[in-house]
Amino acid sequence: MALYEYKCRDCNKISEILVFSSDDIPECKHCGSKNLDKMLSTFAVSMAGGSSSQPMPSCPSGGCCGGNCGI
């Protein structure tokens, strides 16, 4: 499941839509249209404290564990 932003081609409004599988066809929250364009999503990371912040711990297995490595 993922959260995506879509722009409706019919009403030109932007909606954040939670998509549960790639088979789901999202609908505009404003007008109900399925004529949507997926927008490029970005994210921001903010760390308070500047250089005095502690580093993030790394996964003991050295790879990506999906957050289930027990740290």
N, CA, C and O atoms as CSV, one atom per row, in Angstrom:
chain,resi,resn,atom,element,x,y,z
A,1,MET,N,N,0.852,-1.161,0.000
A,1,MET,CA,C,0.000,0.000,0.000
A,1,MET,C,C,0.899,1.225,0.000
A,1,MET,O,O,1.935,1.252,0.664
A,2,ALA,N,N,0.490,2.234,-0.751
A,2,ALA,CA,C,1.290,3.451,-0.871
A,2,ALA,C,C,0.375,4.663,-1.024
A,2,ALA,O,O,-0.762,4.555,-1.482
A,3,LEU,N,N,0.898,5.799,-0.632
A,3,LEU,CA,C,0.173,7.058,-0.754
A,3,LEU,C,C,0.751,7.820,-1.940
A,3,LEU,O,O,1.948,8.105,-1.976
A,4,TYR,N,N,-0.095,8.148,-2.905
A,4,TYR,CA,C,0.321,8.855,-4.106
A,4,TYR,C,C,-0.488,10.135,-4.261
A,4,TYR,O,O,-1.601,10.247,-3.747
A,5,GLU,N,N,0.086,11.095,-4.975
A,5,GLU,CA,C,-0.649,12.300,-5.355
A,5,GLU,C,C,-1.027,12.165,-6.818
A,5,GLU,O,O,-0.211,11.782,-7.657
A,6,TYR,N,N,-2.275,12.486,-7.104
A,6,TYR,CA,C,-2.790,12.441,-8.473
A,6,TYR,C,C,-3.401,13.788,-8.810
A,6,TYR,O,O,-3.989,14.447,-7.953
A,7,LYS,N,N,-3.255,14.195,-10.077
A,7,LYS,CA,C,-3.930,15.390,-10.573
A,7,LYS,C,C,-5.017,14.942,-11.530
A,7,LYS,O,O,-4.764,14.198,-12.477
A,8,CYS,N,N,-6.224,15.404,-11.271
A,8,CYS,CA,C,-7.373,15.038,-12.088
A,8,CYS,C,C,-7.359,15.828,-13.390
A,8,CYS,O,O,-7.206,17.050,-13.379
A,9,ARG,N,N,-7.519,15.135,-14.502
A,9,ARG,CA,C,-7.572,15.804,-15.809
A,9,ARG,C,C,-8.918,16.506,-16.024
A,9,ARG,O,O,-9.024,17.401,-16.862
A,10,ASP,N,N,-9.931,16.105,-15.278
A,10,ASP,CA,C,-11.264,16.689,-15.467
A,10,ASP,C,C,-11.473,17.957,-14.632
A,10,ASP,O,O,-11.960,18.961,-15.152
A,11,CYS,N,N,-11.110,17.924,-13.346
A,11,CYS,CA,C,-11.344,19.100,-12.492
A,11,CYS,C,C,-10.053,19.835,-12.123
A,11,CYS,O,O,-10.108,20.877,-11.471
A,12,ASN,N,N,-8.887,19.306,-12.531
A,12,ASN,CA,C,-7.572,19.911,-12.284
A,12,ASN,C,C,-7.209,20.040,-10.811
A,12,ASN,O,O,-6.355,20.853,-10.457
A,13,LYS,N,N,-7.842,19.256,-9.952
A,13,LYS,CA,C,-7.509,19.292,-8.534
A,13,LYS,C,C,-6.568,18.144,-8.202
A,13,LYS,O,O,-6.534,17.126,-8.893
A,14,ILE,N,N,-5.803,18.328,-7.128
A,14,ILE,CA,C,-4.838,17.325,-6.693
A,14,ILE,C,C,-5.409,16.580,-5.488
A,14,ILE,O,O,-5.968,17.184,-4.573
A,15,SER,N,N,-5.256,15.262,-5.508
A,15,SER,CA,C,-5.724,14.420,-4.412
A,15,SER,C,C,-4.610,13.489,-3.968
A,15,SER,O,O,-3.859,12.976,-4.798
A,16,GLU,N,N,-4.498,13.268,-2.657
A,16,GLU,CA,C,-3.634,12.221,-2.128
A,16,GLU,C,C,-4.507,10.984,-1.964
A,16,GLU,O,O,-5.542,11.032,-1.299
A,17,ILE,N,N,-4.088,9.878,-2.573
A,17,ILE,CA,C,-4.911,8.676,-2.574
A,17,ILE,C,C,-4.075,7.500,-2.108
A,17,ILE,O,O,-2.974,7.271,-2.607
A,18,LEU,N,N,-4.604,6.757,-1.148
A,18,LEU,CA,C,-3.958,5.550,-0.652
A,18,LEU,C,C,-4.310,4.406,-1.587
A,18,LEU,O,O,-5.482,4.061,-1.734
A,19,VAL,N,N,-3.299,3.814,-2.222
A,19,VAL,CA,C,-3.493,2.743,-3.193
A,19,VAL,C,C,-3.038,1.437,-2.547
A,19,VAL,O,O,-1.902,1.327,-2.086
A,20,PHE,N,N,-3.927,0.453,-2.516
A,20,PHE,CA,C,-3.636,-0.805,-1.849
A,20,PHE,C,C,-2.944,-1.815,-2.749
A,20,PHE,O,O,-2.181,-2.640,-2.248
A,21,SER,N,N,-3.177,-1.784,-4.053
A,21,SER,CA,C,-2.493,-2.687,-4.974
A,21,SER,C,C,-2.404,-2.022,-6.338
A,21,SER,O,O,-3.092,-1.037,-6.609
A,22,SER,N,N,-1.549,-2.572,-7.196
A,22,SER,CA,C,-1.377,-1.988,-8.523
A,22,SER,C,C,-2.613,-2.188,-9.389
A,22,SER,O,O,-2.736,-1.549,-10.434
A,23,ASP,N,N,-3.530,-3.059,-8.979
A,23,ASP,CA,C,-4.761,-3.288,-9.721
A,23,ASP,C,C,-5.840,-2.251,-9.430
A,23,ASP,O,O,-6.801,-2.122,-10.187
A,24,ASP,N,N,-5.680,-1.506,-8.325
A,24,ASP,CA,C,-6.665,-0.487,-7.954
A,24,ASP,C,C,-6.639,0.666,-8.948
A,24,ASP,O,O,-5.567,1.121,-9.345
A,25,ILE,N,N,-7.808,1.136,-9.348
A,25,ILE,CA,C,-7.921,2.318,-10.204
A,25,ILE,C,C,-8.432,3.447,-9.314
A,25,ILE,O,O,-9.599,3.457,-8.921
A,26,PRO,N,N,-7.550,4.401,-8.996
A,26,PRO,CA,C,-7.965,5.468,-8.072
A,26,PRO,C,C,-8.978,6.416,-8.710
A,26,PRO,O,O,-9.042,6.569,-9.930
A,27,GLU,N,N,-9.766,7.045,-7.839
A,27,GLU,CA,C,-10.759,8.030,-8.267
A,27,GLU,C,C,-10.442,9.362,-7.616
A,27,GLU,O,O,-9.958,9.411,-6.485
A,28,CYS,N,N,-10.716,10.442,-8.331
A,28,CYS,CA,C,-10.552,11.790,-7.799
A,28,CYS,C,C,-11.483,11.959,-6.597
A,28,CYS,O,O,-12.663,11.614,-6.666
A,29,LYS,N,N,-10.948,12.487,-5.505
A,29,LYS,CA,C,-11.760,12.707,-4.302
A,29,LYS,C,C,-12.732,13.867,-4.479
A,29,LYS,O,O,-13.684,14.002,-3.710
A,30,HIS,N,N,-12.496,14.705,-5.489
A,30,HIS,CA,C,-13.318,15.892,-5.674
A,30,HIS,C,C,-14.488,15.661,-6.627
A,30,HIS,O,O,-15.606,16.107,-6.370
A,31,CYS,N,N,-14.217,14.949,-7.745
A,31,CYS,CA,C,-15.280,14.800,-8.746
A,31,CYS,C,C,-15.589,13.339,-9.094
A,31,CYS,O,O,-16.542,13.070,-9.826
A,32,GLY,N,N,-14.797,12.399,-8.579
A,32,GLY,CA,C,-15.060,10.980,-8.824
A,32,GLY,C,C,-14.501,10.448,-10.131
A,32,GLY,O,O,-14.693,9.273,-10.442
A,33,SER,N,N,-13.816,11.279,-10.902
A,33,SER,CA,C,-13.258,10.862,-12.185
A,33,SER,C,C,-12.109,9.869,-11.983
A,33,SER,O,O,-11.408,9.920,-10.972
A,34,LYS,N,N,-11.925,8.978,-12.942
A,34,LYS,CA,C,-10.792,8.055,-12.936
A,34,LYS,C,C,-9.734,8.496,-13.949
A,34,LYS,O,O,-8.791,7.757,-14.233
A,35,ASN,N,N,-9.896,9.692,-14.485
A,35,ASN,CA,C,-8.992,10.259,-15.474
A,35,ASN,C,C,-7.906,11.049,-14.737
A,35,ASN,O,O,-7.934,12.280,-14.709
A,36,LEU,N,N,-6.938,10.320,-14.134
A,36,LEU,CA,C,-5.938,10.929,-13.264
A,36,LEU,C,C,-4.531,10.728,-13.795
A,36,LEU,O,O,-4.247,9.750,-14.487
A,37,ASP,N,N,-3.658,11.661,-13.466
A,37,ASP,CA,C,-2.233,11.552,-13.738
A,37,ASP,C,C,-1.500,11.459,-12.411
A,37,ASP,O,O,-1.696,12.294,-11.529
A,38,LYS,N,N,-0.646,10.435,-12.265
A,38,LYS,CA,C,0.148,10.308,-11.041
A,38,LYS,C,C,1.239,11.373,-11.086
A,38,LYS,O,O,1.938,11.529,-12.087
A,39,MET,N,N,1.368,12.100,-9.978
A,39,MET,CA,C,2.365,13.159,-9.899
A,39,MET,C,C,3.656,12.616,-9.296
A,39,MET,O,O,3.647,11.625,-8.565
A,40,LEU,N,N,4.750,13.271,-9.610
A,40,LEU,CA,C,6.031,12.910,-9.034
A,40,LEU,C,C,6.028,13.332,-7.579
A,40,LEU,O,O,5.862,14.513,-7.275
A,41,SER,N,N,6.209,12.383,-6.682
A,41,SER,CA,C,6.197,12.679,-5.254
A,41,SER,C,C,7.619,12.821,-4.743
A,41,SER,O,O,8.532,12.133,-5.200
A,42,THR,N,N,7.791,13.717,-3.795
A,42,THR,CA,C,9.072,13.895,-3.131
A,42,THR,C,C,8.836,13.852,-1.634
A,42,THR,O,O,7.704,13.961,-1.163
A,43,PHE,N,N,9.900,13.696,-0.913
A,43,PHE,CA,C,9.780,13.747,0.534
A,43,PHE,C,C,10.930,14.568,1.071
A,43,PHE,O,O,11.961,14.714,0.415
A,44,ALA,N,N,10.753,15.098,2.255
A,44,ALA,CA,C,11.785,15.918,2.882
A,44,ALA,C,C,12.181,15.297,4.203
A,44,ALA,O,O,11.354,14.723,4.911
A,45,VAL,N,N,13.443,15.418,4.521
A,45,VAL,CA,C,13.946,14.938,5.800
A,45,VAL,C,C,14.506,16.141,6.535
A,45,VAL,O,O,15.308,16.898,5.989
A,46,SER,N,N,14.089,16.306,7.750
A,46,SER,CA,C,14.547,17.414,8.566
A,46,SER,C,C,15.168,16.847,9.828
A,46,SER,O,O,14.572,16.012,10.508
A,47,MET,N,N,16.361,17.306,10.133
A,47,MET,CA,C,17.023,16.834,11.352
A,47,MET,C,C,17.314,18.037,12.231
A,47,MET,O,O,18.043,18.946,11.835
A,48,ALA,N,N,16.747,18.037,13.412
A,48,ALA,CA,C,16.982,19.119,14.353
A,48,ALA,C,C,18.355,18.958,14.994
A,48,ALA,O,O,18.833,17.838,15.168
A,49,GLY,N,N,18.978,20.055,15.339
A,49,GLY,CA,C,20.243,19.982,16.059
A,49,GLY,C,C,21.469,20.085,15.187
A,49,GLY,O,O,22.579,20.141,15.718
A,50,GLY,N,N,21.329,20.114,13.892
A,50,GLY,CA,C,22.476,20.272,13.003
A,50,GLY,C,C,23.506,19.180,13.168
A,50,GLY,O,O,23.161,17.998,13.186
A,51,SER,N,N,24.798,19.565,13.293
A,51,SER,CA,C,25.882,18.585,13.322
A,51,SER,C,C,25.981,17.835,14.647
A,51,SER,O,O,26.703,16.842,14.726
A,52,SER,N,N,25.279,18.278,15.691
A,52,SER,CA,C,25.356,17.587,16.969
A,52,SER,C,C,24.383,16.407,17.042
A,52,SER,O,O,24.323,15.723,18.064
A,53,SER,N,N,23.633,16.164,15.985
A,53,SER,CA,C,22.689,15.041,15.962
A,53,SER,C,C,23.430,13.717,15.926
A,53,SER,O,O,24.516,13.611,15.356
A,54,GLN,N,N,22.836,12.725,16.531
A,54,GLN,CA,C,23.415,11.388,16.515
A,54,GLN,C,C,23.149,10.742,15.172
A,54,GLN,O,O,22.078,10.957,14.604
A,55,PRO,N,N,24.092,9.946,14.629
A,55,PRO,CA,C,23.857,9.266,13.356
A,55,PRO,C,C,22.793,8.189,13.496
A,55,PRO,O,O,22.592,7.635,14.577
A,56,MET,N,N,22.116,7.900,12.393
A,56,MET,CA,C,21.124,6.838,12.368
A,56,MET,C,C,21.835,5.493,12.482
A,56,MET,O,O,22.879,5.311,11.855
A,57,PRO,N,N,21.306,4.539,13.264
A,57,PRO,CA,C,21.944,3.219,13.344
A,57,PRO,C,C,21.787,2.481,12.022
A,57,PRO,O,O,20.799,2.659,11.310
A,58,SER,N,N,22.766,1.657,11.706
A,58,SER,CA,C,22.684,0.873,10.475
A,58,SER,C,C,22.147,-0.514,10.786
A,58,SER,O,O,22.184,-0.962,11.932
A,59,CYS,N,N,21.658,-1.176,9.775
A,59,CYS,CA,C,21.120,-2.519,9.930
A,59,CYS,C,C,22.273,-3.484,10.160
A,59,CYS,O,O,23.251,-3.438,9.414
A,60,PRO,N,N,22.201,-4.360,11.164
A,60,PRO,CA,C,23.302,-5.282,11.443
A,60,PRO,C,C,23.589,-6.253,10.294
A,60,PRO,O,O,24.708,-6.755,10.176
A,61,SER,N,N,22.599,-6.520,9.457
A,61,SER,CA,C,22.842,-7.443,8.359
A,61,SER,C,C,23.501,-6.750,7.182
A,61,SER,O,O,23.902,-7.413,6.226
A,62,GLY,N,N,23.623,-5.412,7.230
A,62,GLY,CA,C,24.280,-4.666,6.173
A,62,GLY,C,C,23.386,-4.384,4.979
A,62,GLY,O,O,23.843,-3.778,4.010
A,63,GLY,N,N,22.151,-4.795,5.015
A,63,GLY,CA,C,21.253,-4.558,3.882
A,63,GLY,C,C,19.932,-3.983,4.323
A,63,GLY,O,O,19.743,-3.630,5.487
A,64,CYS,N,N,19.042,-3.896,3.399
A,64,CYS,CA,C,17.717,-3.366,3.671
A,64,CYS,C,C,16.847,-4.493,4.228
A,64,CYS,O,O,16.692,-5.540,3.598
A,65,CYS,N,N,16.294,-4.270,5.394
A,65,CYS,CA,C,15.488,-5.328,6.017
A,65,CYS,C,C,14.037,-4.892,6.183
A,65,CYS,O,O,13.262,-5.572,6.855
A,66,GLY,N,N,13.666,-3.786,5.589
A,66,GLY,CA,C,12.292,-3.325,5.676
A,66,GLY,C,C,11.892,-2.875,7.073
A,66,GLY,O,O,10.708,-2.867,7.411
A,67,GLY,N,N,12.870,-2.504,7.880
A,67,GLY,CA,C,12.570,-2.034,9.229
A,67,GLY,C,C,12.333,-3.140,10.231
A,67,GLY,O,O,11.877,-2.878,11.344
A,68,ASN,N,N,12.634,-4.383,9.856
A,68,ASN,CA,C,12.377,-5.512,10.741
A,68,ASN,C,C,13.654,-6.127,11.314
A,68,ASN,O,O,13.653,-7.299,11.690
A,69,CYS,N,N,14.742,-5.359,11.386
A,69,CYS,CA,C,16.001,-5.925,11.846
A,69,CYS,C,C,16.141,-5.849,13.359
A,69,CYS,O,O,17.126,-6.346,13.906
A,70,GLY,N,N,15.186,-5.242,14.045
A,70,GLY,CA,C,15.193,-5.235,15.497
A,70,GLY,C,C,15.927,-4.067,16.123
A,70,GLY,O,O,16.133,-4.059,17.337
A,71,ILE,N,N,16.330,-3.077,15.335
A,71,ILE,CA,C,17.010,-1.914,15.920
A,71,ILE,C,C,15.969,-1.006,16.533
A,71,ILE,O,O,16.311,0.040,17.086
